[in-house]
């Protein structure tokens, strides 16, 4: 069966409550890394400290995987093969960092901004059973970084909000929206101004 694009019925808003953005201490993060739990994520892994060069590498890898899925004669079999590789990769170097296809490079981009990624999900945009209703990446966002992230969200036409606990979230309506956000963010930080087309 050929590839069928997915879209999600979510309203795109960009109104994070900057005054309500939560802070997190290094002690809380150390505890989260030991316990494997943070802000509702029971499989938390520390994804801080990635560079913009690593964002580019993540984009290239993720885009290659997506292109293989979209051009495969049997996308389900291609996805199953990737998930098997991901499940059996070495723990310190999991395929696509153990993240969902479609949100991996955006998660790495949030890390490169200096935010603390908490959780992410592609909402089944590339197959499989997922709990989210739309693709998203959630993170602790320092207030001084909010404007830069907001501008990238506007440039890439994705949503940016914050929840009642002060955790920020970027999200999209389409399977490629957060890949586009990562590409836009990388271009902004690398001085590359060519338009991005990943719709």
C-alpha positions in Angstrom: 0.0 0.0 0.0 1.5 3.4 -0.9 2.2 6.1 1.6 -0.8 8.0 2.9 0.0 11.4 4.5 -1.5 12.1 7.9 -2.9 15.3 9.3 -4.3 16.2 12.7 -7.3 18.4 13.6 -5.6 20.8 16.0 -5.7 24.6 16.1 -2.4 26.3 15.7 -1.8 28.9 18.4 1.3 30.7 19.5 0.6 32.2 22.9 2.9 30.7 25.5 2.2 32.3 28.9 5.8 33.6 29.3 5.2 34.7 32.9 4.1 31.2 33.8 6.9 29.2 32.2 8.3 26.8 34.8 11.9 26.7 36.0 13.6 23.4 36.8 16.7 23.1 39.1 19.8 21.0 38.4 18.9 19.0 41.5 15.5 18.2 40.1 17.0 17.2 36.8 19.6 14.9 38.4 16.8 13.3 40.4 14.8 12.8 37.2 17.7 11.2 35.4 18.2 8.7 38.2 14.5 8.0 38.7 13.6 8.0 35.0 10.6 10.2 35.6 9.9 13.9 34.9 6.7 15.9 34.4 4.6 12.9 33.7 7.1 11.1 31.5 7.9 7.7 33.1 10.6 7.0 30.6 12.5 10.3 30.9 16.0 10.5 29.4 18.3 13.6 29.6 18.3 15.1 26.1 20.1 18.4 27.1 23.3 19.7 25.6 22.9 19.0 21.9 24.6 21.3 19.4 23.3 22.9 16.2 25.7 20.6 14.2 23.9 17.7 15.9 20.5 19.2 14.9 21.7 19.1 11.2 22.8 15.5 11.7 19.4 14.6 13.2 17.6 16.3 10.4 19.6 14.5 7.7 19.0 11.1 9.5 15.3 11.7 10.1 14.6 13.0 6.6 16.4 9.9 5.1 14.2 7.6 7.3 11.0 9.5 6.3 11.9 9.4 2.6 12.5 5.6 2.8 9.1 5.2 4.5 7.3 7.4 1.9 8.9 5.6 -1.1 8.8 2.1 0.2 6.6 -0.4 -1.6 5.5 -1.6 1.9 5.8 1.3 4.4 4.6 -0.9 7.3 7.4 -3.3 6.7 9.9 -0.5 6.4 8.7 1.0 9.7 8.8 -2.4 11.4 12.4 -2.8 10.3 13.3 0.6 11.7 11.6 0.0 15.0 13.3 -3.3 15.3 16.7 -1.6 14.7 15.7 1.1 17.3 14.7 -1.5 19.9 18.0 -3.5 19.5 20.4 -0.5 19.2 23.0 0.0 21.9 21.5 1.9 24.8 24.0 4.7 24.5 23.5 5.2 20.8 19.9 4.2 20.0 18.7 4.8 16.4 17.3 8.3 16.1 18.1 8.7 19.8 15.2 6.4 20.6 12.7 9.2 19.6 9.7 9.0 17.3 10.1 9.6 13.6 8.8 13.1 12.9 9.7 14.7 16.2 13.3 13.6 16.7 15.1 16.5 15.1 12.7 19.0 16.7 13.5 17.5 20.1 17.3 17.8 19.4 16.6 21.4 18.2 14.9 22.3 21.5 18.0 20.9 23.3 20.3 23.1 21.1 18.2 26.2 22.0 19.0 25.4 25.6 15.6 24.1 26.6 15.1 20.9 28.5 13.1 18.4 26.5 10.6 16.4 28.7 8.6 14.3 26.3 7.5 13.9 22.6 5.2 11.9 20.4 4.5 11.7 16.7 0.8 10.8 17.4 1.1 7.9 14.9 2.0 10.1 12.0 4.3 7.4 10.7 2.3 4.4 11.9 1.9 2.5 15.1 -0.1 3.2 18.2 0.7 6.5 20.0 -1.1 8.2 22.9 -1.0 11.8 21.6 -3.6 13.5 19.5 -1.1 15.5 17.4 2.7 15.5 17.0 4.4 17.5 19.8 7.6 18.1 21.8 7.2 19.3 25.4 10.1 21.1 27.3 11.1 23.4 30.1 11.8 26.7 28.3 13.9 29.4 30.0 12.1 32.7 29.6 15.0 34.4 27.9 14.8 31.8 25.1 11.1 32.1 24.5 11.2 34.9 21.8 13.7 33.0 19.7 11.6 29.8 19.8 8.4 31.8 19.1 10.0 33.4 16.0 11.0 29.9 14.7 7.5 28.6 15.4 6.0 31.5 13.4 8.4 31.0 10.6 7.6 27.3 10.4 3.9 27.6 11.1 3.7 25.4 14.1 2.0 25.9 17.4 3.7 27.0 20.7 1.9 27.1 24.0 2.5 26.3 27.6 0.3 24.1 29.9 -1.0 24.8 33.4 2.3 23.5 34.9 4.4 25.9 32.9 5.8 23.3 30.5 6.1 24.6 26.9 5.1 22.6 23.8 5.6 22.9 20.1 3.1 21.0 18.0 1.9 20.6 14.5 -1.0 19.6 12.3 0.9 17.5 9.8 3.5 14.8 9.8 6.3 17.1 8.6 5.5 20.1 10.7 8.0 19.5 13.5 10.7 18.4 11.0 10.1 21.8 9.3 10.5 23.5 12.7 13.8 21.9 13.2 15.0 22.8 9.7 13.8 26.4 10.2 15.6 26.6 13.6 18.8 25.2 12.2 18.7 27.7 9.3 18.1 30.6 11.7 21.1 29.6 13.9 23.3 28.8 11.0 22.7 32.0 9.0 21.1 30.0 6.1 18.1 32.0 4.9 16.8 29.8 2.0 13.1 29.1 2.4 12.0 25.8 3.8 9.5 23.6 2.0 8.4 20.6 4.0 4.7 20.8 3.9 
